Amino acid sequence: MTILVTGATGNVGRLVVDELVRAGTERSVLPIRALTVNPVRAALPDGVEVAKGFVGRPESLDGVFDGVDVLYLAPVPAVAGAVAQLARDAGVRRIVTLTGGEGSDWHGIEADVERSGLACTHLEPGEFMSNALIWAEQIRTTGEVRGAYPTAATAPIALEDIAAVAARALLDDAHAGRTYELTGPESLSHPDIVREIGRALGREVPFREVSREEAETLLKRSMGEYAGWYLDGRASMIGRPQQVTRTVEDVLGRPATTFAQWAHAHVDEFR
């Protein structure tokens, strides 16, 4: 039987493949199949079976689930239920989903997938640490970050930690039936995050509060139409900082990655 990773060249899916490959060097694991729209360009690791298709187009998935035991389902809310049904009908036994917390655009994936009757593990990560890259151009060109809602705080998580938890859930039936809220180890405001980026760069990077309108204009350069949606989310966090969970540490047996560690690992992207 096989583990299928959909969205295998996406931000999280690619890291899930890497985690499973690493696990395979340490112990005997199920074969890995990776779903991608372009197998040639995917450049996936040796030993990974590559299948062509897109989870967002269920009609492209003919034969993809054959022999699959466990499925990592990338978040495409519009088709999650239909894909889960296809997986069940093909003999898949268990699904690990990447979703979002209650109230998010992705939370409905959970109920849609559960209607298939398959055993599920749901991963609900908060803000990604990599979202800080929306400021990379500002930092490179102006040496500062201008933004709105400086008191809003989240507990951002490293993509690598999400992928590591996903791999554990794929490899161990004990995680079936669980929903994991995933955060980093600290609740941080944007000024806190920018300060850590500055420390990684070895210089001060000021955060300057600007109007919502100016902040949205700046963010559109990197986020396009999602800039307003992102700022709405920040506004909703004012006075309601995201609470830190210990789930990453509990599942992995090691501390979650700090933002300072992430910033040092990605410092070249801000130079």
Order of alpha helices (4+ residues) and beta strands (2+ residues): beta-alpha-beta-alpha-beta-beta-alpha-beta-alpha-beta-alpha-beta-beta-alpha-beta-beta-alpha-beta-alpha-alpha-alpha-alpha
